[in-house]
């Protein structure tokens, strides 16, 4: 039973309101003595022209005569109508559902038959992935998993930056200072070294810029040597990126990069022109968006070359035709917000209503102890190095605190990776974050190691008990700590839906932290292995359900839940 929805139905019938709107307004009070669910009547005051306490009393009077079996009582506290559920029935319903659904707990079929296209990560080829790629990669992957949990068909697209003047520069650098055997051996790292060297050398030799433009022109004209080198650089890059994605357990359905749309932009420009939207401005061709309080959207440069908006519009049409998406999400940093608003609006002006189905999911900036990042200057923090350092640091902690742990290298990788991912997903995505080792590895703070340790603690309790608890009676869970934990487990599906609706993985991060805290409080105040047998069984069932929910929630974030730490 979805207790919250059942209460919403009662209120809805009493005031003739939309059930979902009422459900959204129902909250769990911070103080358990105020009820298990609370409904605020403030918003109804203007509509019903009555004081909130009067409305609360009227709703209660309509519900109480036929009080459903699962409700203990209602209580009016000023403008709030509070509901108290029968604890035994609530505990049985919640724990039975978790037990039955397992890793499907919190899921739904709301997205059945609908496709969501997700554009995320999208590094530029010939450069190693650095900390600046972390947000897009882990936010996008988390939203992918969250929407998949809700039944959507999610298509993950890695829109590689695989075209542009930087490849002319790289070809010049390779032919000037590179060796094939060095690139074969060094991979993307060697390509990046050459790219950085180009920007050092060009300051003394400006002719290199002209050479780079010439090679880019050769690429555009289909020159065999230029395209061979470009394809080689691309192949090396994707091989390297896939190692990182495998490490993070992130699969992609498509690696279609910018180059794929080279021959598809002409049709887009023609359609924009045919629909009377294209205007000349200082030699360039634009779509005027002044009416919508935006600068003009540049479609063609003065030399006739295409630009990012042209390419992205072509990609949007291609994705709509291929996938007929319900929504198309773009996970990039907030500095690109204007770009997305502009090309979305151009698609709308072209007469396509699915403009409204495209969503930019922006995020703030991520830095490491305040350092600025720049791949041109070669001072960026490489993502693979970051995860290596994290695993190494955790391995040191494990070797000190639990030296006999089996397969501690695997656990160190899981905890180290989890700490970084959780840190990136713990705040609303729009917030700028400064990355700190000390903060993310605290085992007693708001961190992934704390949550993962709670999962391992649950596993330890279950292993030590060695008791069959399948016939446990949840009615034996009568303490306040037990009930608060059960209430927290109950709202998981609500949090998954909220995270998807708001494009905010941090809602899941904060939720699983809430679960871990609630369990540790229960664990501290309620003996499990020393309790009477019937109580012990019930508490073991609660422990198993907590363990499962933590594992599912961490899994949605892309974090492993080790059984031992």
KEDRENVEX-943841 format. One record per residue (C-alpha): residue in one letter; x, y, z. Coordinates in steps of 0.02 Angstrom, whole numbers. Layout:
<recs>
rest;X;Y;Z
a;X;Y;Z
...
</recs>
This chain:
<recs>
rest;X;Y;Z
x;0;0;0
x;59;176;-40
x;5;256;124
x;42;431;66
x;-64;411;-90
x;-206;332;9
x;-208;481;128
x;-202;598;-22
x;-357;513;-92
x;-450;543;71
x;-405;728;71
x;-442;744;-114
x;-616;673;-91
x;-648;791;53
x;-600;951;-41
x;-626;895;-222
x;-444;922;-270
x;-319;835;-384
x;-249;681;-296
x;-71;705;-358
x;-67;887;-305
x;-125;837;-132
x;4;698;-125
x;141;822;-172
x;85;933;-28
x;90;793;101
x;251;796;201
x;332;694;338
x;346;809;491
x;520;831;565
x;450;790;737
x;366;617;745
x;249;677;883
x;168;790;752
x;112;641;650
x;175;528;514
x;107;634;371
x;55;816;376
x;-54;918;258
x;-40;1107;258
x;-202;1202;226
x;-119;1370;193
x;-137;1360;4
x;-322;1318;16
x;-363;1472;121
x;-379;1592;-26
x;-473;1470;-136
x;-598;1416;-1
x;-602;1587;85
x;-579;1509;255
x;-445;1511;387
x;-322;1364;373
x;-368;1291;545
x;-551;1291;494
x;-512;1200;333
x;-407;1071;427
x;-550;1040;548
x;-675;1023;404
x;-566;894;313
x;-544;795;473
x;-732;793;504
x;-760;714;334
x;-625;582;355
x;-648;527;536
x;-823;449;526
x;-759;316;405
x;-578;308;464
x;-486;181;355
x;-410;30;440
x;-231;87;414
x;-254;254;505
x;-237;270;693
x;-302;448;707
x;-296;625;639
x;-243;779;734
x;-262;965;699
x;-114;1077;739
x;-159;1252;683
x;-158;1255;491
x;-95;1074;482
x;-196;915;475
x;-85;775;540
x;-109;590;508
x;-50;447;618
x;-42;276;536
x;-55;110;626
x;125;60;648
x;105;-128;632
x;10;-115;468
x;132;15;402
x;286;-88;447
x;214;-245;370
x;166;-158;208
x;334;-69;184
x;448;-215;228
x;344;-338;128
x;356;-228;-26
x;545;-206;-10
x;567;-392;15
x;459;-434;-135
x;534;-306;-255
x;718;-317;-209
x;821;-212;-330
x;660;-153;-414
x;604;-63;-257
x;568;120;-292
x;540;83;-477
x;383;114;-579
x;316;97;-755
x;277;282;-775
x;399;292;-920
x;340;135;-1011
x;340;162;-1199
x;431;329;-1187
x;610;367;-1240
x;726;492;-1157
x;882;540;-1255
x;1025;595;-1144
x;1177;690;-1207
x;1315;688;-1076
x;1502;672;-1042
x;1552;717;-1222
x;1740;749;-1207
x;1845;822;-1347
x;1947;685;-1431
x;2137;686;-1419
x;2125;751;-1241
x;2119;652;-1081
x;1963;665;-977
x;1994;784;-833
x;1901;839;-678
x;1802;962;-784
x;1716;812;-865
x;1665;735;-699
x;1501;828;-672
x;1430;798;-846
x;1480;614;-841
x;1414;567;-669
x;1260;679;-670
x;1210;615;-842
x;1241;434;-794
x;1141;453;-633
x;993;530;-726
x;1007;389;-852
x;990;258;-715
x;854;353;-621
x;744;369;-775
x;777;189;-821
x;717;141;-646
x;554;230;-688
x;528;126;-844
x;591;246;-977
x;693;185;-1124
x;849;291;-1101
x;971;319;-1244
x;1141;378;-1186
x;1233;482;-1316
x;1416;530;-1302
x;1421;681;-1418
x;1608;683;-1444
x;1698;843;-1488
x;1780;768;-1641
x;1785;912;-1765
x;1857;1086;-1771
x;2016;1188;-1787
x;2099;1097;-1641
x;2125;947;-1754
x;2219;1053;-1879
x;2330;1106;-1735
x;2354;927;-1680
x;2403;870;-1855
x;2531;1010;-1865
x;2599;962;-1694
x;2609;778;-1739
x;2697;808;-1904
x;2815;934;-1825
x;2865;849;-1663
x;2775;682;-1650
x;2818;502;-1688
x;2695;364;-1731
x;2773;242;-1607
x;2760;372;-1468
x;2575;398;-1503
x;2543;210;-1510
x;2628;189;-1343
x;2571;348;-1256
x;2395;359;-1325
x;2291;510;-1280
x;2423;571;-1158
x;2548;589;-1301
x;2418;675;-1411
x;2382;796;-1271
x;2568;830;-1247
x;2581;875;-1431
x;2427;987;-1419
x;2501;1081;-1271
x;2668;1096;-1361
x;2580;1176;-1510
x;2514;1316;-1399
x;2686;1343;-1326
x;2773;1349;-1496
x;2642;1457;-1582
x;2688;1605;-1473
x;2859;1609;-1554
x;2800;1553;-1725
x;2627;1624;-1772
x;2639;1538;-1942
x;2588;1377;-1854
x;2410;1446;-1837
x;2398;1468;-2025
x;2466;1292;-2050
x;2334;1224;-1932
x;2195;1312;-2027
x;2263;1240;-2188
x;2256;1063;-2119
x;2080;1091;-2055
x;2029;1149;-2229
x;2105;990;-2300
x;1999;889;-2177
x;1843;982;-2232
x;1883;946;-2415
x;1906;761;-2382
x;2096;752;-2396
x;2147;571;-2372
x;2299;602;-2260
x;2210;729;-2151
x;2060;615;-2125
x;2171;463;-2092
x;2261;553;-1952
x;2097;621;-1883
x;2017;447;-1881
x;2172;377;-1796
x;2167;511;-1661
x;1982;477;-1635
x;2004;288;-1620
x;2143;309;-1492
x;2035;429;-1392
x;1879;321;-1385
x;1981;171;-1330
x;2050;275;-1186
x;1880;347;-1138
x;1799;176;-1133
x;1922;124;-998
x;1856;264;-887
x;1675;225;-929
x;1703;42;-888
x;1779;94;-722
x;1624;198;-684
x;1506;65;-756
x;1436;187;-884
x;1385;115;-1053
x;1338;226;-1201
x;1219;182;-1342
x;1297;304;-1466
x;1465;390;-1493
x;1401;502;-1632
x;1508;657;-1622
x;1503;826;-1704
x;1582;762;-1865
x;1432;651;-1901
x;1330;806;-1941
x;1449;885;-2066
x;1340;836;-2215
x;1174;866;-2125
x;1188;1051;-2086
x;1153;1111;-2263
x;974;1048;-2256
x;950;1134;-2088
x;1014;1300;-2155
x;903;1284;-2308
x;748;1252;-2202
x;785;1399;-2088
x;807;1508;-2243
x;649;1439;-2328
x;547;1482;-2173
x;604;1662;-2179
x;704;1657;-2019
x;878;1687;-2088
x;943;1864;-2089
x;1110;1942;-2135
x;1206;2034;-2000
x;1382;2101;-2031
x;1409;1969;-2163
x;1352;1825;-2052
x;1182;1739;-2061
x;1079;1742;-1902
x;907;1708;-1828
x;851;1865;-1738
x;794;1824;-1561
x;778;2000;-1494
x;590;1975;-1470
x;634;1836;-1347
x;763;1943;-1256
x;910;1843;-1322
x;1057;1888;-1433
x;1046;1828;-1614
x;1079;1645;-1647
x;1226;1631;-1769
x;1193;1503;-1906
x;1330;1541;-2034
x;1494;1637;-2016
x;1535;1776;-2137
x;1643;1651;-2235
x;1496;1531;-2248
x;1559;1411;-2115
x;1437;1329;-1994
x;1437;1352;-1807
x;1390;1256;-1650
x;1205;1304;-1658
x;1193;1241;-1838
x;1270;1076;-1789
x;1164;1056;-1632
x;1004;1093;-1726
x;1050;960;-1854
x;1087;837;-1712
x;919;875;-1629
x;825;836;-1790
x;924;677;-1814
x;886;618;-1636
x;701;660;-1651
x;689;562;-1813
x;789;414;-1747
x;716;398;-1572
x;554;501;-1571
x;604;555;-1397
x;484;600;-1257
x;623;712;-1191
x;798;756;-1247
x;916;806;-1107
x;1082;897;-1125
x;1196;889;-973
x;1325;1028;-987
x;1391;1168;-879
x;1285;1322;-846
x;1396;1434;-953
x;1314;1355;-1106
x;1136;1396;-1051
x;1114;1537;-1177
x;1174;1426;-1320
x;1040;1296;-1281
x;903;1424;-1255
x;945;1499;-1425
x;946;1343;-1530
x;794;1271;-1441
x;701;1431;-1486
x;757;1421;-1668
x;683;1245;-1679
x;522;1313;-1606
x;518;1457;-1731
x;541;1329;-1870
x;372;1261;-1818
x;419;1109;-1715
x;326;1097;-1549
x;449;968;-1481
x;559;1118;-1443
x;476;1105;-1272
x;535;925;-1251
x;718;975;-1254
x;795;1018;-1086
x;963;1090;-1041
x;1021;1017;-875
x;1154;1140;-817
x;1280;1119;-677
x;1403;1231;-588
x;1592;1226;-590
x;1698;1092;-508
x;1875;1134;-452
x;2010;1047;-353
x;2063;1144;-200
x;2027;1303;-297
x;2140;1266;-447
x;2087;1330;-617
x;2084;1200;-755
x;2153;1220;-930
x;2200;1081;-1050
x;2296;1205;-1159
x;2417;1246;-1020
x;2431;1065;-966
x;2391;1096;-782
x;2227;1002;-771
x;2187;860;-651
x;2165;703;-754
x;2012;600;-709
x;2101;431;-713
x;2235;500;-597
x;2100;567;-480
x;2018;396;-463
x;2188;310;-446
x;2234;427;-304
x;2066;398;-220
x;2086;208;-225
x;2264;224;-160
x;2210;333;-14
x;2069;214;33
x;2186;65;20
x;2300;150;146
x;2153;176;265
x;2098;-6;247
x;2275;-71;272
x;2284;26;434
x;2112;-11;505
x;2070;-182;431
x;2230;-260;362
x;2155;-434;352
x;2014;-382;235
x;1999;-499;86
x;2013;-422;-88
x;2048;-252;-13
x;2106;-180;-180
x;1930;-205;-251
x;1850;-129;-97
x;1971;18;-106
x;1922;48;-287
x;1736;42;-244
x;1752;159;-95
x;1873;279;-180
x;1768;292;-337
x;1609;306;-234
x;1682;447;-130
x;1718;553;-284
x;1552;518;-370
x;1451;547;-211
x;1541;711;-178
x;1498;770;-354
x;1315;721;-331
x;1284;774;-152
x;1231;954;-186
x;1109;1030;-308
x;1197;1021;-476
x;1198;1208;-506
x;1309;1239;-355
x;1496;1265;-381
x;1600;1137;-287
x;1780;1137;-228
x;1845;958;-220
x;1933;911;-57
x;2011;744;-10
x;1986;768;177
x;1802;804;158
x;1753;662;43
x;1842;523;140
x;1769;561;311
x;1690;400;374
x;1582;497;497
x;1525;637;381
x;1404;663;239
x;1504;550;124
x;1492;393;21
x;1611;297;137
x;1488;329;280
x;1342;260;178
x;1444;115;110
x;1502;73;286
x;1320;70;342
x;1283;-55;203
x;1431;-161;260
x;1369;-149;439
x;1200;-217;385
x;1288;-362;298
x;1392;-397;453
x;1238;-403;564
x;1150;-523;448
x;1303;-635;434
x;1329;-641;622
x;1147;-682;656
x;1139;-836;543
x;952;-839;574
x;805;-869;457
x;694;-716;474
x;574;-752;329
x;430;-775;452
x;471;-615;548
x;325;-513;614
x;351;-328;574
x;226;-286;712
x;367;-320;835
x;453;-162;773
x;379;-43;900
x;516;80;947
x;526;257;882
x;694;227;795
x;624;76;704
x;471;169;645
x;570;320;586
x;683;206;484
x;533;118;407
x;455;286;362
x;618;336;279
x;624;175;178
x;443;203;126
x;476;366;33
x;609;298;-84
x;494;288;-236
x;441;467;-205
x;622;524;-202
x;664;431;-363
x;517;515;-452
x;565;685;-381
x;747;665;-436
x;690;625;-613
x;564;767;-621
x;690;896;-560
x;842;821;-649
x;928;818;-480
x;1027;662;-428
x;1071;747;-264
x;894;706;-204
x;946;522;-205
x;1113;561;-122
x;1030;656;19
x;898;520;35
x;1021;376;52
x;1117;478;182
x;952;497;277
x;929;307;270
x;1105;276;334
x;1083;396;479
x;914;323;525
x;985;147;523
x;1137;192;629
x;1025;276;757
x;915;120;761
x;1069;9;772
x;1142;110;916
x;982;115;1020
x;905;-56;982
x;1001;-219;1014
x;980;-342;871
x;1078;-500;907
x;1039;-493;1094
x;852;-463;1073
x;716;-593;1101
x;699;-709;953
x;539;-635;881
x;606;-457;898
x;775;-511;830
x;693;-583;674
x;596;-423;644
x;752;-317;665
x;850;-430;549
x;713;-408;418
x;724;-220;442
x;913;-230;425
x;900;-330;264
x;774;-207;191
x;886;-61;238
x;1035;-147;157
x;936;-175;-3
x;873;4;-14
x;1047;75;15
x;1115;-37;-123
x;980;16;-246
x;999;201;-206
x;1189;196;-220
x;1171;97;-381
x;1065;235;-457
x;1208;354;-419
x;1335;235;-497
x;1413;183;-332
x;1450;5;-275
x;1390;-57;-105
x;1525;-171;-31
x;1475;-304;95
x;1637;-284;193
x;1748;-135;228
</recs>
